[in-house]
Structures are given as structure tokens and as C-alpha cells.
Amino acid sequence: MRASFVLSEIGIGLRRNLTMTVAVVVTVAISLALFGAGLLIRQQVSTMKDYWYDKVEVSVYLCGENSGSSSVNCNGTAVTNEQRVQLQHDLQTTPLVEKVYYESKEDAYKRFKEQFKDSPDLVQNVTPDALPESFRVKLKDPTQFEVVASAFRDRPGVDEVQDQKALLENFFKLLNTLQLFALIVAGVQIFAAILLISNTIRVAAFSRRRETGIMRLVGASNLYIQLPFLLEGVLAGLVGAAFASGAIIALKAILIDRLLKPNFPITAYVGWDAVIAVVPLLFLTGMALSGLASFFTLRRHLRV
């Protein structure tokens, strides 16, 4: 099989169906870019979970003078020193607990002022006595919160046990929803790309039916006849994958590295290793998508 003949046939096909080929490339690029973005979002969610779950704490709020309404254990009385010491000892000796930090009312007020330093009116309306003292507990396994909570929730002197992990769940659910949405849209676009590729190959085969008929009469094999059409589809898929890869690289370099990291350094972000893992997958998906669509189309329209 002469490579020059195959290349010339590919060139002829691309020139004859330039508009449809461009449409295929654009559709493949968009679908693969959305697919790659969905994979990156999934990796970002995983990275953020590892980052935040490693820092998550369980807050054991102690009874204060005004906390009787929120816990049956308080009854309008503040935690005693004996209760405080006993709670700290029991927390520190619990096997599931890694570290225990005591936060006084004054410490809680300092942290409150730091967190809301941009809202001076709110800070002015809050006094140290309004904030409860607490034990901030870091667990060895954050998923075991309920075991620790059930052991200390009803203890004398304990007003409330709060899991910071629960506050993050809604945020991660939102990110997972965005990932699912991106993958669904990508699936719709991939289906549209398959239809476009099939239609492009069908038109190319029809426009060259005379040439392929002559090739069959002179004894050319099916592979020899179909290969230029297959390569046209694969080439369109590769070009689309290249554009999609460029979009993913730009997403990482501009959105994450230049915008999010400097302005929102409050969490961990995906690294270039995630992009390096996604890009080859985009090329493989583009080749497989285009190749299979072209192959099954040719089986139907180049039988004679």
C-alpha cells in the first residue's frame, strides 16, 4: 500500500468536505474539553477533600451562662472546672482522637475578630462573653465523628458537639453536581460528534463512489479502500483533541494558577500532574471516537 496515495486521498477528502470537517473538529473539541473539565473537577474535589478533611475538627462547645436553652445538660449553669478537666482528660484518652485543643472565651473572641475583620459592625456587637469556650478535637479518622459525638454529646457541661465536616458536605455536593453536569453535557456533545463524523464520512464516501468502485473492480482490498476515510475521521478527532487539550491547559494555567491560587489561597488545587493524566486520555478518546464512528459508517456505505 503506497503511503503517498493514502495521503493524497485524505487531502482530497478534506478539501471536498472542509466545512463539515471543521464542524467535526469544533464539536469534538468542545465535547472533549467538557469531558476533560469534568475529570479535572472530579480531581479537584478529591484534592479539596483530602486537604480539608485533614484539617477538619470536631468542636465540643461547653456550657455557658446563657446556653441552657440549647442543651438539656446545661440547665442555665456554666461548665465547672472539674467537668472541664474531666472532659479534656476523656477526650485526650479516646483512641479515635489525635489532638485536643482548648479554646477559651477570649481565644474564641480573638479568632472571631480575625475571621470577621472586614465586618467591624458585627465585631462591635459581639463580646467575649457571648462566645462559648470549647475543645477543638482533631480525629484520626474524620468519618468517625458520630462515635465521638455520641460519647460526649450528653456529658454534663457539654452544650453541643459540632462536626465541621458536615459543613463541607454541601459544598462538595455542589462541586460533584457541577462535575456531573459537565460530564452529561460532554456526553451529549460526544453523541453529536459521532453523528457529525458519521455524516462527514458518509458524504465523503458518496462523493468518491466512482473512485472506490473502480478500485474494487481492479481488486483493491477493503482496508485499502477504507483506510483514507478512516484516517480522515481519526485526523479530525486528533485535531479536536489537540484543541481540547489546549483548553484544559489554559484552564489550569489561567484560571487556577493565575486567578484562583493567588486570590483564594484557602485550599489545595490540582497540579499539573492531573492535567498530564487527562491530556493523553483526551487524545485516546478522540481517536477512538472518530475511528469507531468512521469504521461502522464505512461498513454500511462501502459494501459495493
Contacts in CASP RR format, 6 or more apart in sequence:
PFRMAT RR
TARGET T0000
AUTHOR 0000-0000-0000
METHOD contacts of the structure
MODEL  1
MRASFVLSEIGIGLRRNLTMTVAVVVTVAISLALFGAGLLIRQQVSTMKD
YWYDKVEVSVYLCGENSGSSSVNCNGTAVTNEQRVQLQHDLQTTPLVEKV
YYESKEDAYKRFKEQFKDSPDLVQNVTPDALPESFRVKLKDPTQFEVVAS
AFRDRPGVDEVQDQKALLENFFKLLNTLQLFALIVAGVQIFAAILLISNT
IRVAAFSRRRETGIMRLVGASNLYIQLPFLLEGVLAGLVGAAFASGAIIA
LKAILIDRLLKPNFPITAYVGWDAVIAVVPLLFLTGMALSGLASFFTLRR
HLRV
1 224 0 8 1.000
1 227 0 8 1.000
6 227 0 8 1.000
6 228 0 8 1.000
6 231 0 8 1.000
9 208 0 8 1.000
9 228 0 8 1.000
10 228 0 8 1.000
10 231 0 8 1.000
10 232 0 8 1.000
10 235 0 8 1.000
12 208 0 8 1.000
13 204 0 8 1.000
13 207 0 8 1.000
13 208 0 8 1.000
13 228 0 8 1.000
13 232 0 8 1.000
14 21 0 8 1.000
14 232 0 8 1.000
14 235 0 8 1.000
16 204 0 8 1.000
16 207 0 8 1.000
17 200 0 8 1.000
17 203 0 8 1.000
17 204 0 8 1.000
17 207 0 8 1.000
20 196 0 8 1.000
20 199 0 8 1.000
20 200 0 8 1.000
20 203 0 8 1.000
21 200 0 8 1.000
21 232 0 8 1.000
21 236 0 8 1.000
23 196 0 8 1.000
23 200 0 8 1.000
24 193 0 8 1.000
24 196 0 8 1.000
24 197 0 8 1.000
24 200 0 8 1.000
24 233 0 8 1.000
24 236 0 8 1.000
24 237 0 8 1.000
24 290 0 8 1.000
25 236 0 8 1.000
25 237 0 8 1.000
25 239 0 8 1.000
25 240 0 8 1.000
25 243 0 8 1.000
26 240 0 8 1.000
27 189 0 8 1.000
27 192 0 8 1.000
27 193 0 8 1.000
27 196 0 8 1.000
28 193 0 8 1.000
28 197 0 8 1.000
28 236 0 8 1.000
28 237 0 8 1.000
28 239 0 8 1.000
28 240 0 8 1.000
28 241 0 8 1.000
28 244 0 8 1.000
28 286 0 8 1.000
28 289 0 8 1.000
28 290 0 8 1.000
29 239 0 8 1.000
29 240 0 8 1.000
29 241 0 8 1.000
29 243 0 8 1.000
29 244 0 8 1.000
29 247 0 8 1.000
30 189 0 8 1.000
30 244 0 8 1.000
31 186 0 8 1.000
31 187 0 8 1.000
31 189 0 8 1.000
31 190 0 8 1.000
31 192 0 8 1.000
31 193 0 8 1.000
31 244 0 8 1.000
32 186 0 8 1.000
32 190 0 8 1.000
32 240 0 8 1.000
32 241 0 8 1.000
32 244 0 8 1.000
32 245 0 8 1.000
32 282 0 8 1.000
32 285 0 8 1.000
32 286 0 8 1.000
33 243 0 8 1.000
33 244 0 8 1.000
33 247 0 8 1.000
33 248 0 8 1.000
34 182 0 8 1.000
34 183 0 8 1.000
34 185 0 8 1.000
34 186 0 8 1.000
34 187 0 8 1.000
34 189 0 8 1.000
35 182 0 8 1.000
35 183 0 8 1.000
35 186 0 8 1.000
35 187 0 8 1.000
35 190 0 8 1.000
35 244 0 8 1.000
35 282 0 8 1.000
35 285 0 8 1.000
36 186 0 8 1.000
36 244 0 8 1.000
36 248 0 8 1.000
36 278 0 8 1.000
36 281 0 8 1.000
36 282 0 8 1.000
37 182 0 8 1.000
37 186 0 8 1.000
37 248 0 8 1.000
37 251 0 8 1.000
38 179 0 8 1.000
38 182 0 8 1.000
38 183 0 8 1.000
38 186 0 8 1.000
39 278 0 8 1.000
39 281 0 8 1.000
40 248 0 8 1.000
40 251 0 8 1.000
40 252 0 8 1.000
40 270 0 8 1.000
40 274 0 8 1.000
40 275 0 8 1.000
40 278 0 8 1.000
41 175 0 8 1.000
41 178 0 8 1.000
41 179 0 8 1.000
41 182 0 8 1.000
42 179 0 8 1.000
43 270 0 8 1.000
43 274 0 8 1.000
44 175 0 8 1.000
44 269 0 8 1.000
44 270 0 8 1.000
45 172 0 8 1.000
45 175 0 8 1.000
45 176 0 8 1.000
45 179 0 8 1.000
47 268 0 8 1.000
47 269 0 8 1.000
47 270 0 8 1.000
47 274 0 8 1.000
48 172 0 8 1.000
48 175 0 8 1.000
48 267 0 8 1.000
48 268 0 8 1.000
49 172 0 8 1.000
50 268 0 8 1.000
51 267 0 8 1.000
51 268 0 8 1.000
52 168 0 8 1.000
52 267 0 8 1.000
53 142 0 8 1.000
53 165 0 8 1.000
53 168 0 8 1.000
56 138 0 8 1.000
56 139 0 8 1.000
56 142 0 8 1.000
56 163 0 8 1.000
56 164 0 8 1.000
56 165 0 8 1.000
56 168 0 8 1.000
57 136 0 8 1.000
57 137 0 8 1.000
57 138 0 8 1.000
57 164 0 8 1.000
58 136 0 8 1.000
58 137 0 8 1.000
58 138 0 8 1.000
58 139 0 8 1.000
58 145 0 8 1.000
58 148 0 8 1.000
58 149 0 8 1.000
58 161 0 8 1.000
58 162 0 8 1.000
58 163 0 8 1.000
58 164 0 8 1.000
59 134 0 8 1.000
59 135 0 8 1.000
59 136 0 8 1.000
59 137 0 8 1.000
59 160 0 8 1.000
59 161 0 8 1.000
59 162 0 8 1.000
59 164 0 8 1.000
60 87 0 8 1.000
60 91 0 8 1.000
60 134 0 8 1.000
60 135 0 8 1.000
60 136 0 8 1.000
60 137 0 8 1.000
60 152 0 8 1.000
60 158 0 8 1.000
60 160 0 8 1.000
60 161 0 8 1.000
61 67 0 8 1.000
61 132 0 8 1.000
61 133 0 8 1.000
61 134 0 8 1.000
61 158 0 8 1.000
61 159 0 8 1.000
61 160 0 8 1.000
61 161 0 8 1.000
61 162 0 8 1.000
62 78 0 8 1.000
62 79 0 8 1.000
62 83 0 8 1.000
62 84 0 8 1.000
62 87 0 8 1.000
62 132 0 8 1.000
62 133 0 8 1.000
62 134 0 8 1.000
62 135 0 8 1.000
62 157 0 8 1.000
62 158 0 8 1.000
62 159 0 8 1.000
63 71 0 8 1.000
63 73 0 8 1.000
63 74 0 8 1.000
63 76 0 8 1.000
63 77 0 8 1.000
63 78 0 8 1.000
63 79 0 8 1.000
63 132 0 8 1.000
63 157 0 8 1.000
63 158 0 8 1.000
63 159 0 8 1.000
64 74 0 8 1.000
64 76 0 8 1.000
64 77 0 8 1.000
64 78 0 8 1.000
64 79 0 8 1.000
64 132 0 8 1.000
64 133 0 8 1.000
64 159 0 8 1.000
65 76 0 8 1.000
65 77 0 8 1.000
65 78 0 8 1.000
65 129 0 8 1.000
66 76 0 8 1.000
66 130 0 8 1.000
67 74 0 8 1.000
67 76 0 8 1.000
67 78 0 8 1.000
67 132 0 8 1.000
67 159 0 8 1.000
68 74 0 8 1.000
68 75 0 8 1.000
68 76 0 8 1.000
68 77 0 8 1.000
68 159 0 8 1.000
70 159 0 8 1.000
70 160 0 8 1.000
71 158 0 8 1.000
71 159 0 8 1.000
71 160 0 8 1.000
72 154 0 8 1.000
73 154 0 8 1.000
73 155 0 8 1.000
73 156 0 8 1.000
73 157 0 8 1.000
73 158 0 8 1.000
73 159 0 8 1.000
74 157 0 8 1.000
74 159 0 8 1.000
79 87 0 8 1.000
79 133 0 8 1.000
79 157 0 8 1.000
79 158 0 8 1.000
80 157 0 8 1.000
83 155 0 8 1.000
83 156 0 8 1.000
83 157 0 8 1.000
84 133 0 8 1.000
84 157 0 8 1.000
87 135 0 8 1.000
87 152 0 8 1.000
87 155 0 8 1.000
87 157 0 8 1.000
87 158 0 8 1.000
88 100 0 8 1.000
88 102 0 8 1.000
88 135 0 8 1.000
90 152 0 8 1.000
90 155 0 8 1.000
91 97 0 8 1.000
91 100 0 8 1.000
91 135 0 8 1.000
91 137 0 8 1.000
91 152 0 8 1.000
92 100 0 8 1.000
94 148 0 8 1.000
94 151 0 8 1.000
96 139 0 8 1.000
96 140 0 8 1.000
96 141 0 8 1.000
96 144 0 8 1.000
96 147 0 8 1.000
96 148 0 8 1.000
97 137 0 8 1.000
97 138 0 8 1.000
97 139 0 8 1.000
97 140 0 8 1.000
97 148 0 8 1.000
98 138 0 8 1.000
98 139 0 8 1.000
98 140 0 8 1.000
99 137 0 8 1.000
99 138 0 8 1.000
100 135 0 8 1.000
100 136 0 8 1.000
100 137 0 8 1.000
100 138 0 8 1.000
101 135 0 8 1.000
101 136 0 8 1.000
101 137 0 8 1.000
101 138 0 8 1.000
102 133 0 8 1.000
102 134 0 8 1.000
102 135 0 8 1.000
102 136 0 8 1.000
103 111 0 8 1.000
103 133 0 8 1.000
103 134 0 8 1.000
103 135 0 8 1.000
103 136 0 8 1.000
104 133 0 8 1.000
105 128 0 8 1.000
105 129 0 8 1.000
105 131 0 8 1.000
105 132 0 8 1.000
105 133 0 8 1.000
106 128 0 8 1.000
108 128 0 8 1.000
108 131 0 8 1.000
108 132 0 8 1.000
108 133 0 8 1.000
108 134 0 8 1.000
109 126 0 8 1.000
109 127 0 8 1.000
109 128 0 8 1.000
109 131 0 8 1.000
112 123 0 8 1.000
112 126 0 8 1.000
112 131 0 8 1.000
113 123 0 8 1.000
116 122 0 8 1.000
116 123 0 8 1.000
117 123 0 8 1.000
132 159 0 8 1.000
137 148 0 8 1.000
139 145 0 8 1.000
139 148 0 8 1.000
142 165 0 8 1.000
143 165 0 8 1.000
145 163 0 8 1.000
145 165 0 8 1.000
145 166 0 8 1.000
148 161 0 8 1.000
149 161 0 8 1.000
149 163 0 8 1.000
152 158 0 8 1.000
152 161 0 8 1.000
153 160 0 8 1.000
153 161 0 8 1.000
190 289 0 8 1.000
193 289 0 8 1.000
193 293 0 8 1.000
194 289 0 8 1.000
194 293 0 8 1.000
197 233 0 8 1.000
197 236 0 8 1.000
197 237 0 8 1.000
197 289 0 8 1.000
197 290 0 8 1.000
197 291 0 8 1.000
197 293 0 8 1.000
197 294 0 8 1.000
197 297 0 8 1.000
198 293 0 8 1.000
198 294 0 8 1.000
198 296 0 8 1.000
198 297 0 8 1.000
200 232 0 8 1.000
200 233 0 8 1.000
200 236 0 8 1.000
201 229 0 8 1.000
201 232 0 8 1.000
201 233 0 8 1.000
201 293 0 8 1.000
201 294 0 8 1.000
201 297 0 8 1.000
201 298 0 8 1.000
201 301 0 8 1.000
202 297 0 8 1.000
202 301 0 8 1.000
204 229 0 8 1.000
204 232 0 8 1.000
205 212 0 8 1.000
205 229 0 8 1.000
205 297 0 8 1.000
205 298 0 8 1.000
205 301 0 8 1.000
205 302 0 8 1.000
206 301 0 8 1.000
212 225 0 8 1.000
212 302 0 8 1.000
213 304 0 8 1.000
215 224 0 8 1.000
215 225 0 8 1.000
216 225 0 8 1.000
216 304 0 8 1.000
222 302 0 8 1.000
225 302 0 8 1.000
226 295 0 8 1.000
226 298 0 8 1.000
226 302 0 8 1.000
229 294 0 8 1.000
229 298 0 8 1.000
229 302 0 8 1.000
230 291 0 8 1.000
230 294 0 8 1.000
230 295 0 8 1.000
230 298 0 8 1.000
232 294 0 8 1.000
233 290 0 8 1.000
233 291 0 8 1.000
233 293 0 8 1.000
233 294 0 8 1.000
234 287 0 8 1.000
234 290 0 8 1.000
234 291 0 8 1.000
234 294 0 8 1.000
235 290 0 8 1.000
236 290 0 8 1.000
237 286 0 8 1.000
237 287 0 8 1.000
237 289 0 8 1.000
237 290 0 8 1.000
238 283 0 8 1.000
238 286 0 8 1.000
238 287 0 8 1.000
238 290 0 8 1.000
240 286 0 8 1.000
241 282 0 8 1.000
241 283 0 8 1.000
241 285 0 8 1.000
241 286 0 8 1.000
241 287 0 8 1.000
242 283 0 8 1.000
244 282 0 8 1.000
245 279 0 8 1.000
245 282 0 8 1.000
245 283 0 8 1.000
248 275 0 8 1.000
248 278 0 8 1.000
248 279 0 8 1.000
248 282 0 8 1.000
249 275 0 8 1.000
249 279 0 8 1.000
252 270 0 8 1.000
252 271 0 8 1.000
252 272 0 8 1.000
252 275 0 8 1.000
256 269 0 8 1.000
256 270 0 8 1.000
256 271 0 8 1.000
260 269 0 8 1.000
261 269 0 8 1.000
END
